[in-house]
Amino acid sequence: MPTIRVALLVSILALAGTVVILGHTEEKAAPSTGIFIEGAGGQTGDKLPSTRFEELKESGIGKSMLTMGLSKPQMHAALNGPKAETRVAGDATFRFQFGPKSSSAQQNMSMQDMMAAMNGGDGSMPPMATTPNDLSLVKLAVNGDRREAQFGSPGANHSKDAVGFSVENLGSEAYRIKPKHPLEPGEYAFYVRMGNAPMGQAWDFGVDQK
């Protein structure tokens, strides 16, 4: 009788261990943050690399002073290179994946990691971006070996060359982003914004002629 009880106890403990192991195995890792190109059937596709705008400047300050503010200064900046490496279809949709807002990993992020996230690098969403409202999509004008963005006057809500997009909440901090109209051939970039000004990262891509 004692032997049976011991065997039964061992079996129960073994089963419990198996459940724990299986439970651990089935835990899903937190999704990688960033901007992804959606594939067929809404599947998550390639992740857009991140970069950043350089030489943010204001032009027309003198004219604004002469016209007593009737003419507004204009902000502009550029991305290096005449063409993004990533090319997408004009009717492409994207997925924004943000990190959990209460993530202890973000709260404990070092200053070095914080600056790396703000300055681009691995394409991840920076801590200050938590919803699609924190980003804009802008069309870029190719000028020699640069792609230039016109952001409009300081303090505006959106970039001068902003491209509108619709947002679908998919849950788990994920959103489907679809431009309101098929994108014309050219160069584009999503960017983290404050008002209409770029704040840190940008994710560039292009659309080719059919």
Secondary structure, 3 states (H helix, E strand, C coil): CHHHHHHHHHHHHHHHHHHHHHHHHHCCCCCCCEEEEECHHHCEEEECCCEECEEEEEECHHHHHHCCCCCCCEEEEEEECCCCCCEECCCCCEEEECCCCCCHHHHCCCHHHHHHHHCCCCCCCCCCCCCHHHEEEEEEEEECCEEEEEEECCCCCCCCCECCEEEEEEECCEEEEEECCCCCCEEEEEEEEECCEEEEEEEEEEECCC
